[in-house]
Amino acid sequence: MVSSLLQMNDITKSYGSKHALNDVSLEIGPGKIVGLLGSNGSGKSTLMKMVSGLVQPTRGTLTVAGIPVGLKSKGLVSFMPDRPLTESWMKVRDAIVFFQDFYDDFDIAKAREMLQFMKLNESDRVNVLSKGMNERLQLTLALSRDAKLYLLDEPIGGVDPVARGKILDAIVEYYNEDSSIIISTHLVRDIERIFDEVIFIREGEIVMQEEVENIRIKYGKSVDDMFKEVYAE
């Protein structure tokens, strides 16, 4: 087993004079559900796009399972962006077939099992799904790939508490324990129960990376309390 699934060394991403990420270094091992926590505009999405190979760093090195991020690493990473990857004309079954055709590692049996768990019908049209149901579909598509690293960008943003609970239950139920998941969110209280580890990012810089248990023992705080304290400074 690879000791480090994700390794970022001195990563900076600049757009003109603005740093979206500034000298970021972190390491994530296998078998973790990791929270990437920060307010809007803190650099969460840029970091995820970079790990998935959609954005190139201005400087620094980045590997997934020891492979430099690029064409070869793309098969190791399953990315659920904050905007749906499906088209409005599709039915749920069309989305499943599309992903099966596009990704060699897509597990159709797992996808169908997840659809049942999510209470999604294959005949439903994507454009009539509620926001919560659409998030469930996007999560099903992302987690049904046999990847090493799963990136979920704001998977519970803007959905009601019932849908939120179902999405979190599905993440815990269906992720492969040899892989890791990075979940970006600013809704910390609702989701912290599933995290093994958290990374706090502010203005493009990592301000804390810590195991959740250590935060509770060392600081005597919940992740949500710690988050409020860090971002109140």
Beta strands, then each sheet from edge to edge (+ up, - down):
strand 1: 6-15
strand 2: 18-28
strand 3: 33-37
strand 4: 59-64
strand 5: 67-68
strand 6: 77-80
strand 7: 149-153
strand 8: 180-185
strand 9: 197-202
strand 10: 205-211
sheet 1: 2+ 1- 4+ 5-
sheet 2: 6+ 7+ 8+ 3+ 9+ 10-
end
